[in-house]
């Protein structure tokens, strides 16, 4: 019996020595060292952001019959003796305070056609909201309440957001005030299908943070509590979260909010080219050595590109140091620019790299700002 115990001790000792010897061996040169994952604490980001997200309640008037909208009340009264009565309809969404003096950004579809807008802060204070301006194309709207010293979110640089980065979606889904969900950035410069095999002109950040009805206009923030996007769309046919959702990037939100505050309308900048995405097939047909970049199919006569010597067949690879390999990426850059802004464009022509310093123009071929 004792001999058996000694045997066990001896075996354990030998195994222990072997294990120690093995762990002491140097790693093979081609072996990648293991990197310990860092713990991401999102509690501070949630606590600092939730007070800058508001609940938006809207009221608008809806007719009792679509016929009245089509024929008009006079004709209706002629045939039926009385016009149908209008009745108030309420809707709700979220918004984000972006300045201490009460400017709030939300989705256009949250406040579109609203006769009355009521803003409720996280501390339950309630205000009448004024619609400063809307941009239906980007689905953004700027509101204002009469208050000062409000908590607000700072804009992050959405171009610097990385795929796999942790984010929080904050809003008021399904009437649940100040709800926070977590996820990661799943994709950048994503376009959404508008049906009939067409894509939207807008570009989005894609995230797997849960977003539901009522989250529209709410905040998507990074681990530092900075605004990286405005939640706007859900990838489902029933309006409920099914795995991923979309947000308007903060760089676009910041630019359009500025335009709406100062001009009442969005200032759109144009490069003045018709472009085409490259793939292996068309790159071969066009005798291109690389599939990277955007192909210039046509140069407008009165555009900025023409003035700077762009030619059909050029391949644009970077705009302001941002690589562009899709139409969405080009639109994403230009959406943050105004007429008169200067951008550096890198293009390739006949295998030669060229740099163009371009002053962007408006649709009329000038740098004039458009007023509402």
HELIX and SHEET records of a PDB file:
HELIX    1   1 UNK A    2  UNK A   23  1                                  22    
HELIX    2   2 UNK A   43  UNK A   49  1                                   7    
HELIX    3   3 UNK A   50  UNK A   52  5                                   3    
HELIX    4   4 UNK A   66  UNK A   71  1                                   6    
HELIX    5   5 UNK A   73  UNK A   80  1                                   8    
HELIX    6   6 UNK A  108  UNK A  111  1                                   4    
HELIX    7   7 UNK A  158  UNK A  160  5                                   3    
HELIX    8   8 UNK A  173  UNK A  175  5                                   3    
HELIX    9   9 UNK A  250  UNK A  262  1                                  13    
HELIX   10  10 UNK A  280  UNK A  285  1                                   6    
HELIX   11  11 UNK A  304  UNK A  307  1                                   4    
HELIX   12  12 UNK A  327  UNK A  334  1                                   8    
SHEET    1   A 7 UNK A 126  UNK A 128  0                                        
SHEET    2   A 7 UNK A 116  UNK A 120 -1                                        
SHEET    3   A 7 UNK A  53  UNK A  63 -1                                        
SHEET    4   A 7 UNK A  86  UNK A  97 -1                                        
SHEET    5   A 7 UNK A 103  UNK A 106 -1                                        
SHEET    6   A 7 UNK A 140  UNK A 144 -1                                        
SHEET    7   A 7 UNK A 130  UNK A 135 -1                                        
SHEET    1   B 7 UNK A 166  UNK A 171  0                                        
SHEET    2   B 7 UNK A 179  UNK A 190 -1                                        
SHEET    3   B 7 UNK A 204  UNK A 207 -1                                        
SHEET    4   B 7 UNK A 245  UNK A 249 -1                                        
SHEET    5   B 7 UNK A 227  UNK A 234 -1                                        
SHEET    6   B 7 UNK A 219  UNK A 222 -1                                        
SHEET    7   B 7 UNK A 166  UNK A 171 -1                                        
SHEET    1   C 2 UNK A 193  UNK A 195  0                                        
SHEET    2   C 2 UNK A 198  UNK A 199 -1                                        
SHEET    1   D 4 UNK A 273  UNK A 277  0                                        
SHEET    2   D 4 UNK A 294  UNK A 299 -1                                        
SHEET    3   D 4 UNK A 315  UNK A 319 -1                                        
SHEET    4   D 4 UNK A 322  UNK A 323 -1                                        
SHEET    1   E 5 UNK A 273  UNK A 277  0                                        
SHEET    2   E 5 UNK A 294  UNK A 299 -1                                        
SHEET    3   E 5 UNK A 315  UNK A 319 -1                                        
SHEET    4   E 5 UNK A 342  UNK A 349 -1                                        
SHEET    5   E 5 UNK A 352  UNK A 359 -1                                        
END                                                                             
